[in-house]
Amino acid sequence: MRRGRQIAELIGWSAVAGMGAVMLSQAAGVDGTRALSSAQALTPFGIPIVVGVAAGAVWRRSHTLAVASASVGIAALLLAAPIVFPAGQDPVRADAAGLRAASINLLYSNPSVDLLADDLLRRDPDVIVFSEYTVPHQQTLLAHALADRYPYRIDHALRGAGGMAMWSKFPLTESSQPETSRRVIEADLDGPDGPILVLGVHPPTPIHDHDAWSADLDALGDRAGDAAVPTLMIGDFNASYWNPVFRSLLDHDLVDAHIAHGRGWSPSWPTDELVPPFVRLDHALTGNGLVSTDVDDFEVPGSDHAGFVVTVKPAEN
């Protein structure tokens, strides 16, 4: 009996130590290794574990373990507070028509892009941002009736996961490429409510190139800070709220649409595995007087990411 209690306490301490190390990195704003960035993305799953350890420790009267696990759990809950209690957004302009923008990670090997195009015809967004956009994807989409609905297109088809495209019903003018390791589409869009700066993004994953991932997110934050017009940054960021570098991006007066609409816990990846999706990597960030009024997730045929459509409108002056 005593040995069983010792083993249980050892397991509890191990869980608290691991979660505690992650929370210390969160507090310090450090995500400097591949393993650490991956562990940080799993922060929400650590909360019930340390709460369970705390409850068990109280029951077993292991006071030191109870205090340690409760402290780590409280720190995690404080970090989650902006998701649980999202800040309000500015009121929107009463006469605003709104713009609906879709974010689609195609998956470079996707064989079902024609089915996706059928679905997009039904959803009818005003703007579509594609990532992992390859030449075969481009050929399929341009041959589909979907292309007739979007006369303004910026296409950068590439091999593998690096291609990007932005399709729009409204005039688009591509501007200079930000200093990032991967293609970012930066475009001035003449929308129904006035000009919008739209950035379609897809940084590398922290697993494949951690330094480039972090540098790209920093560069995107700098670009948002320099923008002088309503701004929409949308795509697969390969980062979650639980990565400090992503929260630093939000610190540039950007608002995550899913968090703003009570969807901050919703995952978007992976959607093609036996395990259910467990982390949100796909985001729409608004700033400089642009407000999201709705966000809707949907399945992307043949992809490993969920897509979404966000509605944005200008705020009142």
HELIX and SHEET records of a PDB file:
HELIX    1   1 ARG A    2  ALA A   28  1                                  27    
HELIX    2   2 ARG A   34  ALA A   41  1                                   8    
HELIX    3   3 THR A   43  TRP A   59  1                                  17    
HELIX    4   4 HIS A   63  LEU A   79  1                                  17    
HELIX    5   5 ALA A   81  VAL A   84  1                                   4    
HELIX    6   6 VAL A  113  ARG A  123  1                                  11    
HELIX    7   7 VAL A  135  LEU A  142  1                                   8    
HELIX    8   8 LEU A  146  ARG A  149  1                                   4    
HELIX    9   9 HIS A  210  ASP A  226  1                                  17    
HELIX   10  10 PRO A  244  LEU A  250  1                                   7    
HELIX   11  11 ALA A  257  ALA A  260  1                                   4    
SHEET    1   A 6 TYR A 152  HIS A 156  0                                        
SHEET    2   A 6 MET A 164  SER A 168 -1                                        
SHEET    3   A 6 VAL A 127  SER A 131 -1                                        
SHEET    4   A 6 LEU A  99  ASN A 105  1                                        
SHEET    5   A 6 GLY A 307  PRO A 314 -1                                        
SHEET    6   A 6 LEU A 290  PHE A 298 -1                                        
SHEET    1   B 6 LEU A 172  GLU A 174  0                                        
SHEET    2   B 6 ILE A 185  GLY A 191 -1                                        
SHEET    3   B 6 GLY A 194  VAL A 201 -1                                        
SHEET    4   B 6 THR A 231  ASP A 236  1                                        
SHEET    5   B 6 ASP A 282  GLY A 287 -1                                        
SHEET    6   B 6 VAL A 255  ASP A 256 -1                                        
END                                                                             
